[in-house]
Amino acid sequence: MMDAVQKDIDERSNLTSSNKFEMLLFRLGGDANGERSELFGINVFKIREIVAMPEITGIAGSRPHMLGVVNLRGQIIPVLDLPAIVGCIPKTGLNILLVTEFARTTQGFAVEAVEDIVRLDWSQVLSAENTAAGHTVTSIARLDGNVEGSRLAQVLDVETILRDMGAPGEQDVDPEEIGDKVVLRPGTVVLAADDSVVARSLIEQGLEAMGVPFIMTKTGKEAWERLQSLAASAEAEGKTIQDKVALVLSDLEMPEMDGFTLTRNIKQSQKFASIPVVIHSSLSGTTNEEHVRSVGANAYVAKFNAEELAATLRKALAGK
C-alpha cells in the first residue's frame, strides 16, 4: 500500500491548470473509546515521502507532542505526534511517518495509517472557519463531490500546527528588518488571499509594518469576487481597477479556488492583466515555482519572511 501511494506521489501530474489537486488521505485514530476514526488530508505537493515508522530518538526538554528526531537519508528530521496534536488516539499505534517539505522546513508527522490518494477539484473543498472545526483544520473536503452524504475529510492547517509547535515568545514581524516603507500608488491597496488563520495574521502584520493598505480575503474565490466588485466601483467612479488595486498577493492552496486559478483568471482578463500578482506560498520547490510562472504570476516568495516579502513586493510594483 505504501509503495503504491509513494509511486502515485512520484508520478503525480500537473493538475494546476484545472483548479484540481491531489490529496493524501490518512487516519490518526479515534476518540477515547476507539470510535470514529475520521479521515484527514494533506496536499500531496507537501509530501516528500511516506515511510514505515523508523526508530525515533527522544530529545531532552522537547516541547509537548514532539516525539523526537529520526535520521532519514542522512538528514535529522523532527517528528511530531499528529494524533496527539489534533486530539485522536491511534488504535494500532503510530505506524507511518509522513515526511513533509514546505515553508523552508522539513518535518515528519506520525500517523496511524495511510488510506489513499484522491484527485479533487478545489470547489469540493470548503473553508472550515465558520464550522465547529478547531484552529488546526483549515477546510473540509467533500470526497465524493458536492452531493448529499459525501464522505468528508478534514484538511489540516499545517502552518498553524507548526506555528503552535514553534519556539515560545518568537516575534512574528520585526519592523526594523522591513527597511523602507513599500510605496503604493495613492488610493490603491494590496488585495491578499490566504486560507490559514496564522498566515493571514503574519501577512497582516507584515503589510502593516510595510505601511501598505490592504484588503484580506480567505479564498481565491473571495479574492476574485472582491476584485470584480472593486472594478465595478471603479467604473462607476469613472476610474479603472488600477486606481483601486496596486497588487494581488495570493496563497496557492485555498478552498473553492486555488491561487493558480485566481492568477490565471487575472492574467487572462484584459481588464485585470496589468495588475501584478505575487504568489506567497508554503509549497516550495522548483516544480511549484515553474507552475507559478506558467500561469503568469509576476513573482513567487516562500512563506514566511517579512523582509523577503517586502523586497518581492517592491520589485513587483516597480516592474509594473
N, C-alpha and C positions, 0 to 999 in steps of 0.2 A: 504493500500500500504506500509506504513512504517513498519507495523508489519511483513508483508511478507518479506520485504527486510532485516529486523533485523533477522528474522528466518534463511534466507539464509546465513547471515554472521555467525550466531552462528553454523550453520551446515556445513559450507564450508569444502570441503575435501582437502586432501593433493595433490596439483597439481604440486608440485615442481619436481617430478620425470620425468616430460614430457615437461619441458620448458613452462608450462602454468601457468596462474594466473587468478584471478577474479578481475574485475574492477567495482567499483560503478560509475554509470553514473548519473550526476546531471546537473541542469541548473542554471545559475546565472542571466539571464535576457538578454536583447538585447541592441541595441545602443540607442542613444538619441531619436530616433523615435519609439522605441519599437519594432524594427525589428531584425531579425537574432539572435534568441535565440539559441546559439550554445551549443553543448554537451561538458561537461568537465568530466574528470575521475580521480579517485584516487584508488590505490591498496586497495582491501578490507582488507588486512592484517593491514593497518594503521588505520582502523576504529574501535573504541571501541564500539560506539553505535550511533544510529540515533534517535533524539527526536524532537517533535514539539518545536518550539522556546519558551524557558522559559523566565521568566522575567529577563531582563538584568539590572544590576546596573552599572551606569556610574562611571568611575573613574576620579577624578580631575587630570588634567595635563597629561592625557594619550596621546600616540602618535596617529597620523592620522590613520584612518581605524581600530583603536582598539575601539570596541563598549562598552567594559566594562567587567564585570565578571558575571558569573552565579554560583549559589550554587546548585550543582548537586550531589546527593547521598553523601552529607557531604563534597564534595570537591569543592573548589573555582577554577573555570576554566576561563581563559581569553577567550574572544570571538572576533574573527577578522571578519571584513566585507569583505568577499571574493569577492563579485561582485565589490566593490569599488577598491579593490587591483588590479584586472585584467581589470578594465575599463568597466564594464557592469552595466546596470540599471535594477533592478528587476521590473517587471510589476505588480506583485501581492504582493510584499513585501518580507522580509526576514522571511520565514516561517519555515525553517528547520535548526536544528543545527547538524552538523557532529562533533562528539567528536573523536578526533584523538589522538593516543598514539604512539609516536616513538621518537627516538633520545633523550631519557631521559626526555621528556616533555609531558604534556597533554594540549591540547588546543581545543577550539571549533571554527569551521568555519561556519559562517552564509551563507546559500544558499537559492535560491528561491524554488527549487523543486528537489526531488529525482526522477530519471527516472527508473533505472533498475540496475540489476547486470548481467554482461556478462562474459562469460568464453572465454579467448583469449589465443592464442599462442604468445609468445614474438616475433616471426617472423612477426606478424601482426603489430608490433609497431616499428616505425622508428624514429630516432633522429630528433629533430626539429631544431638543431643548425644551419643548413645551409639553413633554410627557413626564411620566414618573421616573424616567431613567436617571441614574446618578451621573455625576460630572465626568465619569470615566467612559461614558458611552456618548459618541457624537451623533450617531444616526442609527436608524433601523432599516434593514434591507428586507424587502418582500421577495423571497427567493423564487416563488412561482409566478411572479408577475403581479400586476395590480388587480388582483382578484380576491374575493372573499375567501377566508380560510387559508390564505397563503402561509407557508412556513416563514417564520421570522428569524433573522439573525441580528445580533447586536454588534454594531461596528464600533470597535474600541477607539477612543481618543488617546492614541499612544503618546502624543505630545504632552497631554495633561498628566498621564501616568508617569512619564519620565520626569516631568517638572516636579511632581509631588515627591518623587524619589530623590530629587537633587539635593544639593547642599543647602542647609538652612541658612537664612539670612542673606542669600545671594541677591545682589542688586540687579534688577531687571535691565534697566537702561540708565547709563551714565551720560547725562547731557554733556559732560566735558569731552567725551570721546566722539561726539557727533560732528564737531567742527562748526563751520559757519552754517547759519540757517539756510534751509533749502528755499529758494525764492520761486514762487508761482506767479503766473500772470494774475494781476489784480482781479478779484471776483471769482476766481476758479478754485476748485477743490481737487483732492485726490479721492477717487472712488475706490474703496477697498472691499475685498470679499475674502472671508475665511470662516470655516465652519467650526473651528476649535475655539472654545472659550479662552483658553490660555493664550493661544496665538493672537486672538483679537486684542486681548489686554496688552500684550507685548507690542503689537503693531501700533495701537493707540498711544502707548507711552512713547514709542519711538517717533511717531509723527508729531506728537505734541512737543517733544524735545527739539525736533527739527523746525518747529514753528509753522507747520503745514496744516491748513484747514482740511478736514476730510469728512467723508460720509462712509460709515462702516456698514457692510451688509454681511449676511451669514451664508449665502449660497451664490453660485454663479447665476442661477435663475433670477434671484432677487436683485443682483447687480445689473443684469441685463434689463430687467423691467425698470429699475431706477434710472438707468442711462436713457432709456426711451422716454421716460417721464420728464427727465431734465431737458431732453431735446425738444419735447413738446412745449415746455415752459419757455425755453429759449426762443423758439419760433414765435410764440405768442408775444414775446417782448421785442421781436424784430432782431434777435441775435442768433448766433449759431451755438451748437453744443460745445465748440471750442471756447466759447465765452463762459462756460459753466464748469467744464471738466478739463483739468490740465493733464491728468494721467490716471490710468486704471492699474491698481495693484491687486493681483489675484493669486490665491492659492490654486493648486491643481485638483486635489481630491475634495469634492464638495457634493452634498446631496443634490438631486434633481438635475443640476447641470454642472459639469466639471469645468476647470479652468481652461482646458484645451478648447472646449466648445465655445465658452464665453469669448476667448481670444479670437477664435475663427469667426464668430458672429460679428465681432467688432471690425476685424480687418477685412472682411468681405463686404462690409457696408460702405457705400460711397459717403454716407453721412458721418460715420464714426472712424473711418480708416486712419485718419491722421492723428488720432489720439494715441499717445504712447501707451503700451501695455507692458508692465513688468510682472513677471511670474516670480512669486515668493513662496517657495515650497520646501517641505522636508523630504520630498522624493529627490534624492541626489543621484548622481551618476551621469555618464555621458549619454546614455540612451535617452533619458528623460530630457536632457538639455537639447538633444537633437530634435526630439518631438516638439519642444517649445519653439525652436527656431522654425520648424516646418509649418506651424500654424500662424507664424507671422509676428510673434511677440518681439518686442524691442530689446528685452534683456531678461536675464534669469539671475536670481540671487537666492542662495540657500538660507534657510532659517537657522538660528536667528542671531544676527549680529547687527545691532543698530547702526554701527559705523559703516559697515558694508552696505546696508540697506540705504543709508543716506547717500553714500557715494554713487550707488547704482541709480537712485532717483535723480540726482544731479545730472548724471551722464545722459540718462534717457530724456530728461527735459531739455538739455542743451542740444541733443540730437534732433529734436522735433523741428 
